[in-house]
Amino acid sequence: MRATSEDYSGTASAGAAAGNTNRAVLRAGGMAAVLAGLGGITWFTLELLPPVLGFDDTDNPAVSLDYLRQYPQFYALAGVVLFAMAIACVVASFAVSDALAPRTSSLTRRSLSALGIMSAAFLFMHGVLRMSVGPLLYIDDMNSSWGESAYLTIQTVGIHGFAQAGLLTLCVWTVGISIAGARSRALPIWICVLGVVTGLRLGVVIAGPILMAASIDVPEVFWLGSMALIPLSMLWWIGLGVVLLVKSRPHREQRPVDSAP
């Protein structure tokens, strides 16, 4: 009897430790997801600052370089925000994988985690380019033509390269998490539905080049819709973080009342 009691006590202690560890992981993932969402909204806002500050023709490299000379701090701040988002994406990706673990296959969870890490890498590289405003202005001081060429290179590789790749992989990750969460019932249905809605940006981005290849004018609503889905996806991140934080709370179990001898 004593051995049985000790085994039961050891098993219960191990289960409690595992439960505490899982709650800690979910708590860390929830805070990371909220941080990523807030960072994404901040980054999106910083990208919209040039027209607000009077630099309307941002497609003109000379105008954009003038903006960077007067407000270099905003590019640097965007780089810091993107670094934080990248780290938060990694933590949140692994935490969500643990949240899906009970009823989702390991292959699905690993594939989704890989997508989360890929998106984090793309965002990190875009942050590196945003932090290069100092060398960019130095090149422009030596030769204005070199500066404009360098700006166009950074803009193409950054905004139209790493940033788009990061957002697209995040869309695929969001849709995959939403489908897996709905099938396994590991996540609330409302967060899953909202995730699929934000994933519509993936279809919009794919449809644009197809319509252009078919010589069909792309409606402006496509571009507006694609842009509007970016902050919506960041709100989804915040919602996911709240869900993970709620799941990390310990479940209160009612203890049986001892009967009188």
N, C-alpha and C positions, 0 to 999 in steps of 0.2 A: 504493500500500500504506500509505503514511504517513497519507494522508487517511482511509483506511478504518479504520486503527487509532485515529486521533483521534476519529472519529465513534463508534466502538464504545465508547471510553473515556468520551466525553461521555454516551452513552446509558446506560451502566452507572452513571455517577455520578448522573444524573438519577433512575434507578430506585432507587438506594440512598437518595437523599434523600427520594423519595416514600415508600419503605418506612419510613424513620425517622420521617417526619411521621405516617404512619398509625399506627405503633406508639405514638407520643406521644399521639395522639388517643384510642386505645383505653386507654392507661394512665390518662389523665385521666378518661375515662368510667368506667373501673373503680373508681377511687378515689371518684368522685362517686356512683356507685351504692351503694357500701358506706356512704358517709356518709349518703346518703338513707335506707338501710335502718336504720342505727343511730339516725338522727334520728327515724324513724317509730316505732321501738320506744320511744324516750325519750318522745316525744309521747304515745303510747298509755298509757304508765305514768303520766305526769303527769295525764292525764284520769281515771285511776282512784284518785288520791290522796284526794279528799274522803271517800269512805266509809271508807278506811283510817284517816284521821285523826279519825273519829267524826262526820262530817257525812253521815249516811245519806240524808236526804230532800233530795237535790240538786234535785229538781223544785220545791221550795219556794224562791222567790227570796230570802226573808228568811234562810233557812239558808245559801244559797250566798253571799250578801253577807257574812254573818258569817264564813264560810270565807275570803273574800277579804280581810277586814279583818285576820285573824290570819295568813294566809299569802299575801300578795300576790305574793311572789317567784316562786311556781310558775306563775302565769299569764304573768308576764313572761318566765320561762325558756321556757315553751311557745312564746311568740311568737318568741324568738330561734331556737329549734329549727326552727320552721316556716319562718322566713326562710332558714335554711341548707338545709333540704330543698328549697325552691323553686329555689334556685340550682343545687343538685346535680341536680335533675330536668332542668333545661335542658341542662346539660353532658352528662349521661348519655343524654338523648334524642338529641342530635346524634351522640354517639359510637356508639350502637347503630345509628343510620342508616348510618354509615360501615361498621360491621361487616357490615351486610346488603347493602351496595352491589354486590358482585360478581354476585349472582344474583337480586336483587330489584328490581322496577321503581322508577323514580324517583317515580312517583305514590304508590305504597305507602309508600315511605320518607318522603316529604314529609307525607303524611297522618298517619303515626304520629308524626312529629316535632311536628306541630301539636297533636296530642292531648297529648303530653308537655308542651308549653309551656302549653296550657290548664290542665292539672292543676297546674303550677307556679304559675300566676297565682291559681288558687283557693286553694291552700295559702298563698300569700303574703298574700292578703286576710284569710284566717282568722288568720294571725299578726298582722296589723295590729289586728284586733279583740281578740286576746288581750293585746296591748300597751296596750290602752285601760283597764286596770284603775284607773289613777290618776284620769282624768276620771270614771269610773263611781263610784268611792268619793266623789269630790267632790260629784257630783250627789246621792248618797245622804245625805251630811252636810247638804245644804241641805234635803232633803225625802225622807223614807223612801219615800213612795209613788212619787216620781220615780225614786229609785234602783232600786226593784223593777221599774218599767216599763222603765227603761234596761237593766237586766240581762236581762229577758226578751227585749227586742229584740236585744241582742247575742247571746244564746244561740240565738235562732231563726235569725238571719241567719248566725251563725258556725257552730255545730255542725250545724244542720239545713239550712244553706245552702251556704256556701263549703266547709266540711269534707266534706260529703257529695258535693258536686260534684267536689271534688278527688279523693276516693277512687273515685268512679264512673269518671271519666275515666282514672284510673290503671288501673282494672280493664280498661277497653276497650283501653288502650295495652298492658297486659301480655298480654292475649289476642292482640292483633294482632301484637306482637313474637314471641310464642311460635309462632303459626301461620307467620309469614313465616320465622322462624328454622328451623323444622322443614322447610318446603318447600325452602328454599334450602340447607339443611344448613350454614348459617353459625353456628348455635349448637348445643351438645350437646342431644341428645334429652331428657335428664333435666331440664334447665332449662326446656325447652319444655313438657313434661308438667306440671311443677310450676306453670308460669305459667298453663296452662289451668285447673288445679285452683283456684288462687287467684282466677281470674276467675269462678268460680261465684258469688261474692258479687253480681255483677251480676244474675244470674238470681234470686237470693234477694230482692234489693232490689226488683226489678220485680214478682216474684210477690206480695209483700206487699200493695201497694195494689190489685192485681187481686182478690185474695181478699177484701179488705175491701169493695171495690165490689160484689162478689157476695154480701155478707153472710155470708161464711164466716169463722169464727173462725181467726185466724192462729195456728198452733201456736207455742209458745214456743221450740221448737227452731229455728225460722226465725231468730228474733232472736239466739239463742245462736250459731248457725252463722255468721250474718253478722258478729258481733263476733269470733268465733274466726278468721275468714278475714283480718281486718285485720293482726294480727301475722304471720300466715303469709305475707301478701303482702310484708311488710317483710323477712322472711327470704329471699323470692325475690329482692328487690333486692340483698341481700348476695351471694346465689349468682350473680346476674348480674354483679355487680362482680368477683367472683373469676374468672368466665369471661372477662371482658374483660381482666383483668390477665394471665391466662395467655396469651390471644391476642396480647397486646402484647409478649411475650417474643420476641427475635430467634430465627429458626430457624437452627440450626447446620448448615451444609453441609460435607460432607467435601470437602477439596481433593484433586484428583488428585495422585498421587505422581509426581514427575519421574523419568523413566527415565534411566538412566545413558547418556551419549553412547557 
